[in-house]
Amino acid sequence: MAGKTDGKRIDRLNACIRKCVEKFRPPENISVSQWADRYRRLSPENSAEAGKWRTERTPHLKEIMDAFKDPKIHRIVVVSSSQAGKTEAELNMLAYAIDQDPGGIMFIMPTVDVAKDFSKRRLAPMIRDTKRLREKIADAKSRDGDNTVLKKTYPGGMLTLVGSNAPAPLAGTPARYIFGDERDRWARDAGGEGDPWKLAEARTITFYNYKMVEVSTPTIEGKSPIVESFHTGTEEYWCVECPHCHEYVFIEFEHILYEHTVQKSNHKTNYSVEKAEFACPECGCISPESVMRRQPHKWVAKNPGAHKNGVRSFWINAFSSPWLGWKTIVLRYLEAKKDPEMLKTIYNTLLGKTWNGERFTDETDGEMMERREEYEAELPEGVLCLTCGVDTQDNRLEYEIVGHGFEKENWGIQRGVIPGKPSDGDVWERLDGIIDRTYRFRDGKGLKVSCTFVDSGGHYTQEVYEQCAKRLGKRVFAIKGKDGEDRPYTDLPRKTRIIKENRVIGEVWYYLIGVDAGKEKIMHMFGDGDEQKWHIPSNPGKGYDESFFNGLLSEQMVFRNNKWKWEKIPGHNRNEALDCRNYANAAFDALKPNLHALYRRLAENADGKGNKKKVFKKQGKRKDIGYGEDW
């Protein structure tokens, strides 16, 4: 028995010795990519190719990772789309530092909650599945108080995960290594103490061999911190050699020549991409994706002189990804192009491009008038729901009734002005006449306005509240417009008090609407030339004259004082037409009607026998050929 016990003790002692040897093994003279190829294991929770890491699968990451070991480089900046491997490259550099050249590490995420999620979902599986890390970092559930979700200790240092909105750790934790993930989504100010990146940079001041790695998808043009950092570095792009002219080119969406079909089915548009090829911007020759994948690639620097300043910067997009085919990229673009919010996401996360807030159409007011059409009836075929937007001025109400159909198709129905102060009851009675009447199709069937949004800004807020409260049964709601790019277009309704002569006389439901989001949707719609989704009548008496287009296209988004804002364009003095259309669209967005049910109801014959007839024109299959920006 004594022999067996002694044997167990010897085994435990040998295991302890092996663990100590692993912990304190001297560093190897290898690069980050070599270390990853030798030791890194991809976890099944986070990778479709779990198992041994292979740099050859993502050759564009090799030089990014290896720059981490270059003693002359102190800052690495990576602008990247999603699904290009940027997070795995970060993790490889992080793991290399822990195993080969340890020191204090600070890993900064947009928020503390995001940092916790990252630690559990990405960092913990990597430590579990990579033996070299598992032997040096205790499990967060162990009794080791120095290892928690946001803090990991190892021989020679400590990893601290923090949120950009937490000033204390940013300002008080010395670190040799700083990793900044999703930089563009950070707080602009860390609890009143200033720029989080500057606070983190100050933590490295005592280390001559410090490293700072800054990674993010880009966001808004002119206000993207990662793009600003990119331009301080070498500005390197992952380029491919054209097989025809042998020039090295950075593939962007504008260089992709694609063919696709459009199929209308059950009032939905389905796209199918049949071909996606590379059109070289240097020689114009066409090459298929399969050929371009096999061509030589390399990083090409536009500002190589920044290397001597210790800053290397890289830009990659989805065309570098081995997991995304070009047809898939084109398909996602086509599916998103009708919605500016979705398209913005595609630009940032897939195409790796910044999004600009410019007006989407360059047509003049007169050119837009030429695109008007004559309606055969008050309501053209396709209209399923009517909403009304009302703008209040000190001496009038301006309104527009808008028709809505499937796939965001819309029609201007009626625009007009009701003279008089918003405090006069007669003004609101005349508005009743507008929203209570039935607007008819050619076959005699008709629709009434389903929802009306009335602006409550200006000098008559309480009067608007009072009149809207009286008309709740007609779905007439007061609205308050709020700017800001991150504010949703419509939110849940809320209540507020109605005050008259310094006393509360009741309550009213009202909506907050994101006017910036709404204006962006309008500008995108009117600038979309692929399929005509908007219709404006040329019929006399409808109110759609040149002043309508002058007001509708009266604003553009500009970047001033470190933020985007909508400003009037010179020569466009009035914007009521834009506001009315914005409010009518917001009413439809908040109403969320069942268009299929409305379609079935309108499809019944006027004789009441329940027979069906087709309301919409036949929509078939169309084949289009276009470049990445639909030139």
C-alpha positions as CSV (number, residue, x, y, z in Angstrom):
1,M,0.0,0.0,0.0
2,A,2.9,2.3,0.9
3,G,4.4,1.7,-2.5
4,K,1.2,2.7,-4.3
5,T,0.9,5.8,-2.2
6,D,4.4,6.8,-2.8
7,G,3.9,6.2,-6.6
8,K,0.9,8.5,-6.6
9,R,2.9,11.2,-4.8
10,I,5.7,10.9,-7.3
11,D,3.2,11.2,-10.2
12,R,1.7,14.3,-8.7
13,L,5.1,15.8,-8.2
14,N,6.2,15.1,-11.8
15,A,2.9,16.6,-13.0
16,C,3.6,19.7,-10.9
17,I,7.2,19.9,-12.3
18,R,5.9,19.6,-15.9
19,K,3.4,22.4,-15.3
20,C,6.1,24.7,-13.9
21,V,8.3,23.9,-16.8
22,E,5.5,24.8,-19.2
23,K,4.7,28.0,-17.4
24,F,8.3,29.2,-17.3
25,R,9.6,27.9,-20.6
26,P,11.8,30.5,-22.4
27,P,10.2,32.2,-25.4
28,E,10.7,30.7,-28.9
29,N,12.0,32.8,-31.7
30,I,8.9,32.5,-33.9
31,S,6.4,35.0,-35.3
32,V,2.8,35.3,-34.3
33,S,1.6,33.4,-37.4
34,Q,4.1,30.6,-36.8
35,W,3.0,30.4,-33.1
36,A,-0.7,30.2,-34.2
37,D,0.1,27.5,-36.8
38,R,1.9,25.5,-34.1
39,Y,-0.3,25.9,-31.0
40,R,-3.6,27.7,-31.7
41,R,-6.8,25.6,-31.8
42,L,-10.1,27.0,-33.1
43,S,-13.1,26.3,-30.9
44,P,-16.2,24.6,-32.3
45,E,-18.5,27.2,-30.8
46,N,-16.9,30.0,-32.9
47,S,-15.5,28.4,-36.1
48,A,-16.9,26.4,-39.0
49,E,-13.4,24.9,-39.3
50,A,-12.7,23.9,-35.7
51,G,-9.3,22.4,-34.9
52,K,-5.8,23.4,-35.8
53,W,-5.3,27.0,-37.0
54,R,-3.9,27.4,-40.5
55,T,-2.7,30.8,-41.6
56,E,-2.7,29.6,-45.2
57,R,-6.6,29.7,-45.1
58,T,-6.4,33.5,-44.4
59,P,-3.2,34.7,-46.0
60,H,-4.3,38.3,-45.6
61,L,-3.9,38.0,-41.8
62,K,-0.3,36.8,-41.9
63,E,1.4,40.2,-42.2
64,I,-1.0,41.8,-39.8
65,M,-0.2,39.3,-37.1
66,D,3.5,39.3,-37.7
67,A,3.7,43.1,-37.5
68,F,2.9,42.5,-33.8
69,K,6.5,41.1,-33.2
70,D,8.3,43.8,-35.2
71,P,10.2,45.9,-32.6
72,K,9.9,49.0,-34.8
73,I,6.1,48.8,-34.9
74,H,4.1,50.2,-31.9
75,R,0.7,50.6,-33.4
76,I,-1.3,48.3,-35.7
77,V,-4.6,49.6,-37.2
78,V,-7.0,47.3,-39.0
79,V,-10.1,48.5,-40.8
80,S,-12.1,45.4,-41.7
81,S,-15.4,44.0,-42.7
82,S,-17.1,41.3,-40.8
83,Q,-16.2,37.6,-41.5
84,A,-12.7,38.5,-42.6
85,G,-10.9,37.0,-39.6
86,K,-10.0,40.2,-37.8
87,T,-11.1,38.9,-34.3
88,E,-9.1,35.7,-34.7
89,A,-6.1,37.7,-35.6
90,E,-6.5,39.8,-32.4
91,L,-6.8,36.6,-30.4
92,N,-3.7,35.2,-31.9
93,M,-1.7,38.3,-31.0
94,L,-3.2,38.2,-27.5
95,A,-2.3,34.6,-27.0
96,Y,1.2,35.1,-28.4
97,A,1.8,37.9,-25.9
98,I,0.7,35.7,-23.0
99,D,2.7,32.7,-24.0
100,Q,5.9,34.2,-25.6
101,D,6.4,37.8,-24.4
102,P,4.1,38.4,-21.3
103,G,3.2,41.8,-19.9
104,G,0.1,43.6,-18.8
105,I,-2.7,43.5,-21.3
106,M,-5.8,45.7,-21.6
107,F,-8.5,44.6,-23.9
108,I,-11.1,47.3,-24.5
109,M,-14.6,46.6,-25.9
110,P,-17.4,49.1,-26.6
111,T,-19.1,48.4,-23.2
112,V,-18.5,46.3,-20.1
113,D,-21.4,44.0,-21.1
114,V,-19.8,43.4,-24.5
115,A,-16.5,42.7,-22.8
116,K,-18.1,40.0,-20.5
117,D,-19.8,38.4,-23.5
118,F,-16.5,38.4,-25.4
119,S,-14.7,36.8,-22.5
120,K,-17.2,34.0,-22.1
121,R,-17.9,33.4,-25.8
122,R,-14.6,33.9,-27.5
123,L,-11.7,34.1,-24.9
124,A,-12.7,31.2,-22.6
125,P,-13.1,28.7,-25.4
126,M,-9.7,29.7,-26.8
127,I,-8.0,29.2,-23.4
128,R,-9.8,25.9,-23.0
129,D,-8.8,24.5,-26.4
130,T,-5.3,25.9,-26.7
131,K,-3.0,23.9,-24.4
132,R,-0.3,26.6,-24.1
133,L,-2.8,29.0,-22.6
134,R,-4.7,26.5,-20.5
135,E,-1.5,25.6,-18.6
136,K,-0.9,29.3,-17.8
137,I,-4.3,30.7,-17.1
138,A,-6.5,29.3,-14.3
139,D,-10.2,28.7,-15.0
140,A,-12.5,31.6,-14.0
141,K,-14.5,29.3,-11.8
142,S,-11.4,28.2,-9.7
143,R,-10.7,29.5,-6.3
144,D,-8.0,31.7,-7.7
145,G,-9.4,35.2,-7.0
146,D,-7.2,36.7,-9.7
147,N,-9.0,35.0,-12.5
148,T,-12.5,36.2,-13.2
149,V,-14.6,36.9,-16.3
150,L,-12.9,40.3,-16.8
151,K,-9.5,39.5,-15.3
152,K,-7.0,36.7,-16.2
153,T,-3.6,36.3,-14.5
154,Y,-0.6,34.4,-16.0
155,P,3.1,34.3,-15.3
156,G,4.5,37.7,-16.1
157,G,1.3,39.7,-16.4
158,M,-2.5,40.2,-16.2
159,L,-5.2,40.5,-18.9
160,T,-7.9,43.1,-18.0
161,L,-11.1,43.3,-20.1
162,V,-12.8,46.7,-19.8
163,G,-15.6,48.7,-21.5
164,S,-14.8,52.0,-23.3
165,N,-17.4,53.7,-21.0
166,A,-15.6,52.7,-17.8
167,P,-13.1,55.5,-16.9
168,A,-11.6,53.9,-13.8
169,P,-9.7,50.9,-15.3
170,L,-8.9,53.0,-18.4
171,A,-7.2,55.7,-16.4
172,G,-5.6,53.5,-13.7
173,T,-4.3,50.3,-15.1
174,P,-0.7,50.3,-16.6
175,A,-0.4,48.0,-19.6
176,R,2.2,47.2,-22.1
177,Y,-0.3,45.8,-24.6
178,I,-3.5,47.6,-25.6
179,F,-6.2,45.9,-27.8
180,G,-9.1,48.1,-28.9
181,D,-11.9,46.1,-30.5
182,E,-14.8,47.7,-32.6
183,R,-13.3,51.1,-32.0
184,D,-16.0,52.9,-34.0
185,R,-18.6,51.7,-31.5
186,W,-16.9,53.0,-28.4
187,A,-18.2,55.8,-26.2
188,R,-16.9,59.1,-27.3
189,D,-16.2,60.1,-23.7
190,A,-15.4,57.8,-20.9
191,G,-17.4,59.1,-18.0
192,G,-16.4,62.7,-18.5
193,E,-12.7,61.9,-18.6
194,G,-12.1,62.2,-22.3
195,D,-11.4,60.0,-25.3
196,P,-11.1,56.4,-24.1
197,W,-8.4,55.6,-26.6
198,K,-6.3,58.5,-25.4
199,L,-6.8,57.4,-21.8
200,A,-5.7,53.9,-22.7
201,E,-2.7,55.2,-24.6
202,A,-1.5,57.0,-21.5
203,R,-1.3,53.6,-19.7
204,T,1.6,52.5,-22.0
205,I,3.8,55.6,-21.4
206,T,6.3,53.7,-19.1
207,F,6.9,50.9,-21.6
208,Y,9.5,51.4,-24.4
209,N,8.2,48.2,-26.1
210,Y,4.5,48.9,-25.9
211,K,2.0,47.7,-28.6
212,M,-1.4,49.1,-29.4
213,V,-3.8,47.2,-31.7
214,E,-6.9,49.0,-33.0
215,V,-9.5,47.0,-34.9
216,S,-13.0,47.9,-36.2
217,T,-15.5,47.8,-39.0
218,P,-15.9,51.4,-40.3
219,T,-19.0,53.4,-39.8
220,I,-20.0,56.9,-40.9
221,E,-17.8,58.8,-43.4
222,G,-16.1,61.7,-41.7
223,K,-16.7,60.5,-38.1
224,S,-15.1,57.1,-38.1
225,P,-12.2,56.9,-35.5
226,I,-10.8,53.8,-37.1
227,V,-10.5,55.4,-40.5
228,E,-8.8,58.4,-38.9
229,S,-6.3,56.1,-37.3
230,F,-5.8,54.2,-40.6
231,H,-4.7,57.4,-42.3
232,T,-1.9,57.9,-39.7
233,G,-0.3,54.6,-40.7
234,T,1.0,52.9,-43.8
235,E,-2.4,52.7,-45.5
236,E,-2.0,49.1,-46.8
237,Y,-4.6,47.4,-48.9
238,W,-4.9,43.7,-49.7
239,C,-4.4,43.7,-53.5
240,V,-4.6,41.0,-56.2
241,E,-2.7,40.8,-59.4
242,C,-4.9,41.2,-62.5
243,P,-4.1,38.3,-64.8
244,H,-4.3,40.5,-67.9
245,C,-2.4,43.7,-67.1
246,H,-0.6,42.4,-64.0
247,E,-1.4,45.5,-62.0
248,Y,-2.2,44.9,-58.3
249,V,-5.7,46.1,-57.5
250,F,-7.7,46.3,-54.2
251,I,-11.0,44.6,-55.1
252,E,-14.0,46.8,-54.2
253,F,-17.7,46.3,-54.9
254,E,-17.5,48.9,-57.7
255,H,-15.2,46.5,-59.6
256,I,-17.7,43.6,-59.6
257,L,-19.7,43.0,-62.7
258,Y,-22.8,40.9,-61.9
259,E,-25.9,39.5,-63.5
260,H,-29.0,38.8,-61.5
261,T,-32.6,37.9,-62.0
262,V,-35.6,39.4,-60.1
263,Q,-38.6,37.3,-59.3
264,K,-41.8,38.7,-57.9
265,S,-43.5,36.1,-55.7
266,N,-46.4,36.6,-53.2
267,H,-45.7,40.4,-53.3
268,K,-42.0,39.9,-52.4
269,T,-38.9,40.4,-54.5
270,N,-36.5,37.5,-54.7
271,Y,-33.1,37.9,-56.2
272,S,-30.9,35.3,-57.8
273,V,-27.3,36.2,-58.7
274,E,-26.1,34.2,-61.7
275,K,-22.7,35.7,-62.3
276,A,-20.2,37.9,-60.4
277,E,-16.9,38.7,-62.0
278,F,-14.0,41.1,-61.6
279,A,-13.7,44.1,-64.0
280,C,-10.2,45.4,-63.6
281,P,-10.2,49.2,-63.2
282,E,-6.8,49.5,-64.8
283,C,-7.3,47.5,-68.1
284,G,-11.1,46.8,-68.1
285,C,-10.6,43.1,-68.6
286,I,-13.0,40.6,-67.0
287,S,-11.9,37.7,-64.8
288,P,-14.0,35.1,-63.0
289,E,-13.8,34.8,-59.2
290,S,-12.2,31.3,-59.5
291,V,-9.3,32.8,-61.4
292,M,-8.8,35.8,-59.1
293,R,-8.8,33.6,-56.0
294,R,-5.7,31.8,-57.4
295,Q,-3.9,35.0,-58.4
296,P,-0.9,36.4,-56.3
297,H,-1.9,38.7,-53.5
298,K,0.1,41.2,-51.5
299,W,-0.3,44.2,-49.2
300,V,0.3,47.5,-51.1
301,A,1.1,50.6,-49.0
302,K,-0.1,54.1,-50.0
303,N,1.8,55.7,-47.2
304,P,4.9,53.6,-46.6
305,G,6.7,56.4,-44.8
306,A,4.6,55.9,-41.8
307,H,6.5,52.7,-41.0
308,K,9.3,54.8,-39.6
309,N,6.8,56.3,-37.2
310,G,5.9,52.8,-35.9
311,V,2.4,52.7,-37.3
312,R,1.1,50.1,-39.8
313,S,-2.5,50.2,-41.0
314,F,-4.4,47.7,-43.0
315,W,-7.8,47.7,-44.9
316,I,-9.6,44.5,-45.8
317,N,-13.1,43.7,-47.0
318,A,-15.3,40.7,-47.6
319,F,-13.6,40.0,-50.9
320,S,-10.6,38.9,-48.9
321,S,-12.7,36.3,-46.9
322,P,-12.3,32.6,-47.9
323,W,-15.8,31.9,-46.5
324,L,-17.8,34.4,-48.6
325,G,-18.4,33.9,-52.3
326,W,-18.8,37.0,-54.5
327,K,-22.3,36.0,-55.5
328,T,-23.3,35.9,-51.8
329,I,-21.9,39.4,-51.3
330,V,-23.8,40.7,-54.3
331,L,-27.0,39.0,-53.1
332,R,-26.8,40.6,-49.7
333,Y,-26.3,44.0,-51.3
334,L,-29.4,43.5,-53.6
335,E,-31.5,42.4,-50.7
336,A,-30.6,45.5,-48.6
337,K,-30.4,48.2,-51.2
338,K,-34.0,49.3,-50.8
339,D,-33.6,50.0,-47.0
340,P,-31.0,52.7,-46.1
341,E,-30.5,51.2,-42.6
342,M,-29.8,47.7,-44.0
343,L,-27.7,49.1,-46.7
344,K,-25.6,51.1,-44.2
345,T,-25.0,47.8,-42.4
346,I,-23.9,46.1,-45.6
347,Y,-21.5,48.9,-46.4
348,N,-19.9,48.8,-43.0
349,T,-19.8,45.1,-42.1
350,L,-19.6,43.4,-45.5
351,L,-18.1,45.8,-48.0
352,G,-15.8,47.4,-45.4
353,K,-16.7,50.9,-46.5
354,T,-17.8,54.0,-44.7
355,W,-21.4,55.2,-45.1
356,N,-22.0,58.7,-46.3
357,G,-25.1,60.8,-45.5
358,E,-25.3,62.6,-48.8
359,R,-28.5,63.2,-50.6
360,F,-29.2,60.2,-52.8
361,T,-30.4,61.9,-55.9
362,D,-28.7,64.6,-58.0
363,E,-31.7,65.3,-60.1
364,T,-33.0,68.9,-60.1
365,D,-36.5,69.8,-59.1
366,G,-37.5,70.2,-62.7
367,E,-36.2,66.8,-63.6
368,M,-38.1,65.3,-60.8
369,M,-41.3,66.9,-62.1
370,E,-40.7,65.2,-65.4
371,R,-41.1,61.8,-63.6
372,R,-44.6,62.6,-62.5
373,E,-47.4,60.4,-64.0
374,E,-51.1,60.8,-64.7
375,Y,-53.3,58.8,-62.4
376,E,-56.5,57.2,-63.9
377,A,-58.3,57.7,-60.6
378,E,-57.7,59.2,-57.1
379,L,-56.2,55.9,-56.0
380,P,-54.0,54.0,-58.5
381,E,-53.9,50.2,-58.5
382,G,-51.5,48.9,-55.9
383,V,-52.5,51.3,-53.1
384,L,-53.5,49.4,-50.0
385,C,-53.3,51.9,-47.1
386,L,-53.5,55.7,-46.7
387,T,-51.7,57.8,-44.1
388,C,-51.5,61.5,-43.6
389,G,-48.7,63.7,-42.4
390,V,-49.5,67.2,-41.1
391,D,-47.0,70.0,-40.5
392,T,-48.1,72.9,-38.2
393,Q,-47.2,76.5,-38.9
394,D,-48.3,79.6,-37.0
395,N,-50.8,80.5,-39.8
396,R,-51.6,77.2,-41.5
397,L,-51.6,73.4,-41.6
398,E,-49.8,71.7,-44.4
399,Y,-50.7,68.1,-45.2
400,E,-49.9,65.2,-47.5
401,I,-51.9,62.0,-48.0
402,V,-49.6,59.1,-49.0
403,G,-50.7,55.7,-50.4
404,H,-48.7,52.6,-49.4
405,G,-48.4,49.1,-51.1
406,F,-46.4,46.0,-51.1
407,E,-42.5,46.2,-51.0
408,K,-42.5,49.8,-49.8
409,E,-44.1,51.1,-53.0
410,N,-45.8,54.4,-52.4
411,W,-47.9,57.1,-54.1
412,G,-48.5,60.7,-53.5
413,I,-52.3,61.1,-53.3
414,Q,-53.1,64.7,-52.2
415,R,-51.1,67.6,-50.9
416,G,-52.6,70.9,-49.6
417,V,-52.7,73.8,-47.2
418,I,-55.4,74.7,-44.7
419,P,-55.0,78.4,-43.8
420,G,-55.6,79.6,-40.2
421,K,-54.0,79.4,-36.8
422,P,-53.8,75.9,-35.2
423,S,-55.7,77.3,-32.3
424,D,-58.8,77.8,-34.5
425,G,-61.3,74.9,-34.3
426,D,-62.3,75.7,-37.9
427,V,-58.9,74.7,-39.2
428,W,-59.2,71.2,-37.6
429,E,-62.7,70.8,-38.9
430,R,-61.4,71.3,-42.4
431,L,-58.7,68.8,-41.7
432,D,-61.4,66.3,-40.7
433,G,-62.9,66.8,-44.1
434,I,-59.6,65.7,-45.6
435,I,-59.0,62.6,-43.5
436,D,-62.6,61.5,-43.2
437,R,-63.5,61.4,-46.9
438,T,-63.2,58.2,-49.0
439,Y,-60.6,58.2,-51.8
440,R,-61.7,55.9,-54.6
441,F,-60.2,53.6,-57.2
442,R,-61.3,53.5,-60.8
443,D,-63.8,50.6,-60.0
444,G,-65.5,52.7,-57.3
445,K,-64.1,51.0,-54.2
446,G,-62.3,53.3,-51.8
447,L,-60.1,53.8,-48.8
448,K,-60.0,56.3,-45.9
449,V,-56.9,57.6,-44.1
450,S,-55.9,54.9,-41.6
451,C,-53.6,57.0,-39.5
452,T,-52.6,60.7,-39.2
453,F,-49.4,62.1,-37.6
454,V,-49.5,65.8,-36.6
455,D,-46.4,67.8,-35.7
456,S,-46.7,69.2,-32.2
457,G,-43.6,71.4,-32.4
458,G,-43.8,75.2,-32.7
459,H,-46.0,77.6,-30.8
460,Y,-49.2,75.6,-30.6
461,T,-48.1,72.4,-28.9
462,Q,-51.0,72.3,-26.3
463,E,-53.6,73.1,-29.0
464,V,-52.3,70.3,-31.1
465,Y,-52.5,67.9,-28.1
466,E,-56.0,69.0,-27.4
467,Q,-57.2,68.5,-31.0
468,C,-55.5,65.1,-31.4
469,A,-57.0,63.8,-28.2
470,K,-60.4,64.6,-29.5
471,R,-59.6,62.6,-32.7
472,L,-58.1,59.5,-31.1
473,G,-60.8,57.3,-32.6
474,K,-59.6,58.4,-36.0
475,R,-56.0,57.5,-35.1
476,V,-54.9,61.1,-35.2
477,F,-51.7,61.3,-33.1
478,A,-49.4,64.1,-32.1
479,I,-45.8,63.6,-32.8
480,K,-42.5,65.0,-31.6
481,G,-39.6,64.9,-34.0
482,K,-36.1,64.0,-32.6
483,D,-32.9,64.1,-34.5
484,G,-29.9,61.8,-34.1
485,E,-28.7,59.1,-36.3
486,D,-29.2,56.4,-33.7
487,R,-32.8,57.2,-32.8
488,P,-35.3,54.7,-34.2
489,Y,-37.8,56.0,-36.8
490,T,-40.8,55.2,-34.6
491,D,-41.2,53.9,-31.1
492,L,-44.1,52.9,-28.8
493,P,-46.6,55.6,-28.1
494,R,-46.6,57.4,-24.8
495,K,-48.8,59.8,-22.9
496,T,-48.4,63.4,-21.9
497,R,-50.6,65.9,-20.1
498,I,-52.6,68.6,-21.9
499,I,-52.3,72.0,-20.2
500,K,-54.7,74.9,-20.9
501,E,-54.7,78.2,-19.0
502,N,-52.2,76.7,-16.5
503,R,-54.3,73.7,-15.6
504,V,-54.3,70.1,-16.7
505,I,-57.4,69.3,-18.8
506,G,-56.5,65.8,-19.9
507,E,-54.0,63.5,-21.5
508,V,-53.0,62.6,-25.1
509,W,-51.1,59.8,-26.8
510,Y,-48.1,60.9,-28.8
511,Y,-45.2,59.4,-30.7
512,L,-41.5,60.3,-30.8
513,I,-40.1,59.8,-34.3
514,G,-36.5,59.8,-35.5
515,V,-36.7,62.5,-38.2
516,D,-33.1,61.8,-39.4
517,A,-33.9,58.1,-40.1
518,G,-37.1,59.1,-41.9
519,K,-35.4,61.8,-44.1
520,E,-32.7,59.3,-45.0
521,K,-35.3,56.8,-46.1
522,I,-37.0,59.4,-48.3
523,M,-33.8,60.6,-49.9
524,H,-32.8,57.0,-50.6
525,M,-36.2,56.2,-52.1
526,F,-36.2,59.1,-54.5
527,G,-32.6,58.5,-55.5
528,D,-33.2,54.8,-56.3
529,G,-33.3,54.3,-60.1
530,D,-33.3,50.5,-60.2
531,E,-37.1,50.0,-59.8
532,Q,-39.6,52.9,-59.6
533,K,-41.1,52.5,-56.1
534,W,-42.5,56.0,-55.8
535,H,-45.2,57.7,-57.8
536,I,-46.3,61.4,-58.0
537,P,-49.4,62.5,-59.9
538,S,-49.3,65.1,-62.6
539,N,-53.1,65.5,-62.4
540,P,-54.2,69.1,-61.8
541,G,-55.4,70.0,-58.3
542,K,-53.3,67.4,-56.5
543,G,-50.8,69.9,-55.3
544,Y,-47.7,68.3,-56.7
545,D,-46.1,71.3,-58.4
546,E,-42.5,72.5,-58.5
547,S,-42.8,73.8,-55.0
548,F,-43.4,70.3,-53.7
549,F,-40.1,69.0,-55.2
550,N,-38.3,72.1,-54.0
551,G,-39.5,71.4,-50.5
552,L,-39.1,67.6,-50.7
553,L,-35.4,67.9,-51.8
554,S,-34.7,70.8,-49.5
555,E,-32.2,69.2,-47.2
556,Q,-29.0,67.2,-47.2
557,M,-26.9,65.7,-44.5
558,V,-23.6,67.5,-43.7
559,F,-20.9,66.9,-41.1
560,R,-20.5,69.8,-38.8
561,N,-19.1,70.2,-35.2
562,N,-18.2,66.6,-35.1
563,K,-21.7,65.2,-35.9
564,W,-24.0,64.7,-38.9
565,K,-27.0,66.9,-39.3
566,W,-29.6,67.8,-41.9
567,E,-29.3,71.3,-43.3
568,K,-31.2,73.2,-46.0
569,I,-29.7,73.4,-49.4
570,P,-29.3,76.9,-50.8
571,G,-32.2,77.9,-53.0
572,H,-34.6,75.6,-51.1
573,N,-36.4,77.9,-48.6
574,R,-39.2,75.7,-47.4
575,N,-39.1,72.1,-46.2
576,E,-42.8,71.5,-45.2
577,A,-43.2,69.0,-48.1
578,L,-40.3,66.9,-46.7
579,D,-41.7,67.1,-43.2
580,C,-45.2,66.1,-44.3
581,R,-43.9,63.1,-46.3
582,N,-41.8,62.1,-43.3
583,Y,-44.7,62.2,-40.9
584,A,-47.0,60.3,-43.3
585,N,-44.3,57.6,-43.7
586,A,-43.8,57.4,-39.9
587,A,-47.6,56.9,-39.5
588,F,-47.4,53.9,-41.7
589,D,-44.4,52.6,-39.9
590,A,-46.1,52.9,-36.6
591,L,-49.4,51.5,-37.8
592,K,-47.9,48.3,-39.3
593,P,-51.0,47.3,-41.2
594,N,-51.6,43.7,-42.5
595,L,-51.2,44.5,-46.2
596,H,-52.1,40.9,-47.3
597,A,-55.5,41.2,-45.5
598,L,-56.1,44.6,-47.1
599,Y,-55.2,43.2,-50.5
600,R,-57.7,40.3,-50.1
601,R,-60.4,42.7,-49.0
602,L,-59.8,45.0,-52.0
603,A,-59.7,42.1,-54.4
604,E,-63.4,41.4,-53.9
605,N,-65.7,42.5,-56.6
606,A,-67.9,45.5,-56.0
607,D,-71.0,43.4,-56.5
608,G,-70.4,41.8,-53.1
609,K,-70.5,38.2,-54.5
610,G,-67.1,37.4,-53.2
611,N,-65.5,36.9,-56.6
612,K,-61.9,37.8,-56.9
613,K,-60.3,40.0,-59.5
614,K,-56.7,41.0,-60.0
615,V,-55.8,44.5,-58.6
616,F,-52.2,44.6,-59.5
617,K,-50.3,44.5,-62.8
618,K,-48.6,41.3,-63.5
619,Q,-45.0,41.2,-62.2
620,G,-42.7,38.8,-63.9
621,K,-39.1,37.8,-64.1
622,R,-36.5,40.4,-65.2
623,K,-32.9,40.0,-65.9
624,D,-30.5,42.9,-65.1
625,I,-26.9,43.5,-65.6
626,G,-25.1,46.0,-63.4
627,Y,-21.9,47.0,-61.7
628,G,-21.4,47.2,-57.9
629,E,-23.0,50.6,-57.7
630,D,-25.6,50.1,-60.4
631,W,-23.9,52.4,-62.8
